Amino acid sequence: MTDEVTFFMGSQVVGAFPRNRLPTMDGSYSYEPFRSPGHLNLHIQLKAGNAPLCFYKDGTQRVSFCVTASPAQGVLTLVGFEVANDL
């Protein structure tokens, strides 16, 4: 098992959260940004005033959330968490 959990916006990979600090409630979280079209698209959406829907999978659960801001490099503000079984 890796020390990070990858998160996505739709089918695009965006970055990864440290496994020991996975986001589960509204707040600001550190993450490892990936050099990817998904990461670029996330920031384009934020600059346009949108709150893109993202998710990560942890075991059999899919955790969804919206990104509302990037207050600093490597930090995202997340809200609206929903957890669903991903069978």
C-alpha positions in Angstrom: 0.0 0.0 0.0 1.3 3.4 -0.9 1.7 6.4 1.5 -0.5 8.6 -0.8 -4.0 8.4 -2.2 -4.5 9.8 -5.7 -7.5 12.1 -6.4 -9.3 12.8 -9.6 -11.6 15.4 -11.2 -13.8 13.3 -13.5 -11.4 10.9 -15.2 -8.4 13.2 -14.9 -5.8 12.7 -12.2 -5.1 15.8 -10.2 -2.8 15.0 -7.3 -2.4 12.9 -4.1 -3.1 13.3 -0.4 -0.9 11.8 2.3 -2.7 8.6 3.4 -2.3 9.5 7.1 -4.0 12.9 6.5 -6.8 12.1 4.1 -9.4 14.9 3.9 -12.8 14.0 5.4 -14.4 17.3 6.4 -14.4 20.9 5.2 -11.1 22.6 5.5 -7.7 23.3 3.8 -5.5 20.3 3.1 -1.9 19.8 1.8 -1.6 17.7 -1.3 1.1 16.7 -3.9 0.1 18.3 -7.2 0.8 16.2 -10.3 2.0 17.7 -13.6 -1.0 16.7 -15.5 -3.9 18.1 -17.6 -6.2 17.4 -14.7 -4.2 19.6 -12.3 -4.1 22.4 -14.8 -7.8 22.0 -15.5 -8.6 22.1 -11.8 -6.9 25.5 -11.5 -8.5 26.8 -14.7 -11.9 25.9 -13.2 -11.0 27.7 -9.9 -9.9 30.8 -11.7 -13.2 30.8 -13.6 -15.1 30.9 -10.3 -16.2 27.2 -10.3 -15.9 24.7 -7.5 -14.9 21.5 -9.3 -16.1 18.1 -8.0 -13.2 15.7 -7.2 -13.0 12.3 -5.5 -10.6 9.7 -4.2 -11.1 6.1 -3.4 -10.1 4.6 -0.1 -10.7 0.8 0.0 -14.3 0.3 -1.1 -15.3 3.9 -0.4 -15.5 6.8 -2.9 -15.1 10.1 -1.1 -16.3 13.1 -3.2 -15.7 16.8 -2.4 -15.7 20.2 -4.1 -12.5 22.3 -4.4 -13.3 26.0 -3.7 -9.8 27.6 -3.5 -6.1 27.1 -3.6 -4.9 29.5 -0.9 -1.2 28.5 -1.3 0.9 26.3 -3.5 0.2 22.7 -2.5 -2.9 23.5 -0.5 -6.6 23.2 -1.5 -9.7 24.3 0.3 -12.3 21.5 0.2 -16.0 21.4 1.1 -19.2 19.2 0.7 -17.8 15.8 1.5 -19.9 12.8 0.5 -18.9 9.1 1.1 -20.4 6.3 -0.9 -19.6 2.6 -1.2 -17.9 2.0 -4.5 -18.7 -1.6 -5.2 
